[in-house]
Amino acid sequence: MNILVGCEFSQIVTKAFRAKGHEAYSCDVIPAEGGHSEWHIQDDVLKHLDEGWDMGIFFPPCTHLAVSGARWFKNKQKEQTSAITFFMKLFCSDIKKIAIENPIGIMSTYCRKPDQIIQPWMFGHGETKATCLWLKGLPLLKPTNIVEGREHRIHKMPPSKDRGKLRSITYQGFAEAMADQWS
């Protein structure tokens, strides 16, 4: 399959699908940090939706969509409208199989409720981070390795210039579950 992994600089999901023999490409406005720039399209993902992809997996920025930032929504209505429009363009693209990942947020109101809410601890990571999936043409993910010792590590990250970027990196177990179950 030809797979577009949008808004992914880490290439964790891209590499998981490549390991299964797929032609997967990450796409982000920032350079790839996964070691394979040859599999990376450094551009706005919206410009590449109509290029014959069999599957699109998207991780749109959550800054203006997640409930964790709700206290700032009233001062960022323009940014929020832009984020909603971006999400909806991804979701409404003509790609037959789509997964969009985002935290619990306002897209349950503006799009529809997510098909599934997963946690890292369901896929081998002892942490909590409720993650919503909106799916089109794909089955729900089945947990692969439920672990104990659940911690709020992501929530507790101290402020830093890279905090948002670090919080957005996909867990390896989650990427492997997607590649195994959606291939």
LINVEN-V243999 format. One record per residue. N is the residue number from 1. RES is the residue in one letter. PSI is psi in radians with two decimals (none if undefined). NEAR is the number of other ideal C-beta (glycine too) atoms within 12 Angstrom. D_FIRST is the distance of its C-alpha to the first C-alpha in Angstrom with 2 decimals. Layout:
# LINVEN-V243999
n: <N/N>
res: <RES/RES>
psi: <PSI/PSI>
near: <NEAR/NEAR>
d_first: <D_FIRST/D_FIRST>
This chain:
# LINVEN-V243999
n: <1/2/3/4/5/6/7/8/9/10/11/12/13/14/15/16/17/18/19/20/21/22/23/24/25/26/27/28/29/30/31/32/33/34/35/36/37/38/39/40/41/42/43/44/45/46/47/48/49/50/51/52/53/54/55/56/57/58/59/60/61/62/63/64/65/66/67/68/69/70/71/72/73/74/75/76/77/78/79/80/81/82/83/84/85/86/87/88/89/90/91/92/93/94/95/96/97/98/99/100/101/102/103/104/105/106/107/108/109/110/111/112/113/114/115/116/117/118/119/120/121/122/123/124/125/126/127/128/129/130/131/132/133/134/135/136/137/138/139/140/141/142/143/144/145/146/147/148/149/150/151/152/153/154/155/156/157/158/159/160/161/162/163/164/165/166/167/168/169/170/171/172/173/174/175/176/177/178/179/180/181/182/183>
res: <M/N/I/L/V/G/C/E/F/S/Q/I/V/T/K/A/F/R/A/K/G/H/E/A/Y/S/C/D/V/I/P/A/E/G/G/H/S/E/W/H/I/Q/D/D/V/L/K/H/L/D/E/G/W/D/M/G/I/F/F/P/P/C/T/H/L/A/V/S/G/A/R/W/F/K/N/K/Q/K/E/Q/T/S/A/I/T/F/F/M/K/L/F/C/S/D/I/K/K/I/A/I/E/N/P/I/G/I/M/S/T/Y/C/R/K/P/D/Q/I/I/Q/P/W/M/F/G/H/G/E/T/K/A/T/C/L/W/L/K/G/L/P/L/L/K/P/T/N/I/V/E/G/R/E/H/R/I/H/K/M/P/P/S/K/D/R/G/K/L/R/S/I/T/Y/Q/G/F/A/E/A/M/A/D/Q/W/S>
psi: <2.63/2.10/2.26/2.13/1.69/2.51/0.74/1.92/-0.43/-0.42/0.28/-0.81/-0.74/-0.83/-0.61/-0.72/-0.62/-0.66/-0.39/0.09/0.20/2.75/1.47/2.44/2.29/2.69/2.18/2.78/-0.24/2.79/2.71/2.50/0.19/0.06/0.05/1.29/-0.39/-0.27/0.31/2.33/1.90/1.65/3.06/2.12/-0.52/-0.45/-0.15/0.18/-0.48/0.64/0.48/0.57/2.49/-0.49/2.51/2.22/2.12/2.46/1.16/2.56/2.42/-0.02/-0.73/0.21/-0.52/2.52/-0.38/-0.37/0.25/-0.56/-0.29/-0.07/-0.75/-0.44/-0.01/0.78/-0.67/-0.80/-0.68/-0.74/-0.72/-0.73/-0.69/-0.77/-0.75/-0.86/-0.85/-0.60/-0.68/-0.86/-0.63/0.13/2.90/0.11/2.30/-0.64/2.09/2.44/2.27/2.23/2.39/2.70/3.05/2.25/-2.72/-0.17/-0.28/-0.47/-0.76/-0.40/-1.41/3.00/2.59/2.71/-0.47/2.56/2.13/2.93/2.60/-0.62/-0.23/-0.20/0.54/0.13/2.23/0.87/2.81/2.43/1.57/2.16/2.17/2.55/2.20/2.13/2.54/1.99/0.22/2.58/2.84/2.59/2.41/2.38/2.51/-0.41/1.48/2.21/2.74/-3.02/0.73/2.30/2.65/0.87/-0.78/-0.78/-0.58/0.03/2.34/2.76/2.46/2.92/-0.40/0.12/-0.86/-0.73/-0.79/-0.65/-0.37/-0.15/2.30/2.44/2.44/-0.76/-0.62/-0.78/-0.75/-0.64/-0.74/-0.82/-0.73/-0.81/-0.39/0.08/none>
near: <26/22/41/42/49/43/39/45/35/31/36/34/45/41/30/34/39/28/21/23/13/28/20/39/38/43/37/35/22/25/19/26/23/29/17/23/18/16/29/31/32/22/21/18/37/28/16/30/26/14/22/18/32/24/36/47/47/44/43/41/34/34/28/33/39/33/20/24/25/19/10/16/22/12/12/19/14/13/19/28/17/19/30/30/21/34/41/24/27/38/33/21/29/18/32/18/28/35/45/42/47/41/34/27/34/31/34/21/15/21/29/18/17/30/25/28/23/35/32/33/28/30/31/22/32/22/27/25/35/27/38/34/36/35/31/26/21/28/18/20/31/16/21/24/21/19/20/13/14/19/18/18/19/30/18/13/20/12/10/10/8/15/16/21/20/18/30/31/28/40/35/24/30/38/40/26/39/45/33/22/26/34/23>
d_first: <0.00/3.79/6.10/9.81/12.30/15.51/19.00/18.14/20.39/20.44/16.84/17.20/14.07/12.10/13.65/13.04/9.22/9.88/12.32/9.93/8.32/5.23/6.09/7.78/10.98/14.03/16.33/19.97/23.37/24.53/23.62/21.17/23.07/20.51/21.54/18.62/19.60/17.49/14.36/16.37/17.19/20.73/21.35/21.58/18.18/19.67/19.82/16.05/14.95/15.12/12.91/10.25/7.82/5.86/7.42/10.52/12.57/16.02/19.22/21.84/25.23/27.45/30.82/31.96/30.20/31.02/34.26/35.23/36.10/37.86/41.25/40.23/38.64/41.90/42.16/38.58/38.06/36.71/34.12/33.19/32.83/30.53/28.37/28.24/27.31/24.45/23.08/23.50/21.78/18.62/19.07/19.97/17.25/15.56/12.07/11.76/10.76/12.94/14.83/17.85/20.02/23.71/27.02/29.44/30.66/31.50/28.18/29.33/31.97/30.27/26.98/27.36/27.68/24.62/22.96/23.52/25.52/24.69/26.64/25.96/28.44/26.15/23.69/26.24/27.85/31.47/31.31/31.31/29.27/28.55/25.07/23.99/20.60/20.15/17.31/16.02/14.09/13.71/16.38/18.95/18.58/21.07/23.29/22.80/26.00/28.78/31.30/34.82/36.53/34.82/35.76/35.42/34.57/32.40/35.10/37.80/36.43/39.32/39.25/37.93/36.38/33.00/33.23/30.72/28.18/28.78/28.56/25.11/23.37/20.94/22.20/20.47/20.81/19.18/16.11/15.96/16.45/13.54/11.18/13.13/13.50/10.39/7.95>
